Amino acid sequence: MLQRLKRLFSSQPQPETDGHGIVPDAVPNHVAIIMDGNGRWARKRGLPRIAGHRAGMNKVKEISLAADDIGIKVLTLYAFSTENWKRPTEEVEFLMRLPEEWLAKELDTLIARNCQIRIIGETEGLPSHTARVVQDAEEKTKANTGMILNIALNYGSRREIVAAVKQIAQDVQEGRLSVDAIDDAAIAERLLTRGLPDPDLLIRTSGEVRLSNFLLWQSAYTEFWFTDVFWPDFSREHFFQAIRAFQGRGRRFGGLK
């Protein structure tokens, strides 16, 4: 009996994969990444924390292109949280200069790839030079129809949800929305990610196992994948490993399969 079962299952057609062992028809639409571990990467090498942040910045292109290569539609990267302002002033100032440095080098490549850049977060709270650069990148790529590179900058999910609740309250008060019309969609439409699918897969590097105020509403049914690898060491192969792990999971969304 056991041998017959083995023959039965071995005879089932297996899905075709690409050169990375990834099934093209089952690639997640939206992948979110908490890029963590830059400071510890630097400390391990006897370097200042800002050296880790620069190394982490250089990793963004590699992973963005890897995501585009396999057909991911949205890649959201957690670049700077509303809580990161608590860090030393010198470090924060350096982090606020990184978008300008990175976009100066990589924007043309992203445009050639037909990628669209979007920023989620409180851009009005950014230094003027940072806000100007990211808004310019959004403008230059807004007509592109390829992968959306969604950068969470000065982003906090609790603030995002509070702002959505306030907007709903105002809409109800002013007669634009009835209380009975408040549902999941009404909230989602007032979040910074409106118009985007919820993340299918969330990756966090560096060994930490928490969301850290990132996409709390949107991650209700997201698959999580954690690794001890620091972000500056996170490679295309690590990324593809996460995608393969995602493809091996069964997503039931509260139902049965």
Buried (B, 14 or more C-beta within 10 A) or exposed (E): EEEEEEEEEEEEEEEEEEEBEBBEEEBBBBBBBBBBBBBBBBEEEEBBBBBBBBBBBBBBBEBBBBBBBBBBBBBBBBBBBBEBEEBEEEBBEBBBBBBBBBBEEBBEEBBEBEBBBBBBBBBEEBEEEBBEBBBBBBEBBEEBEBBBBBBBBBBBBEBBBEBBEEBBEEBBEEEEBEEEEBEEEBBBEBBBBEEBEBBBBBBBBBEBEEBBBBBBBBBEEBBBBBBEBBBBBBEBEBBBBBBBBBBEEEEEEEEEE
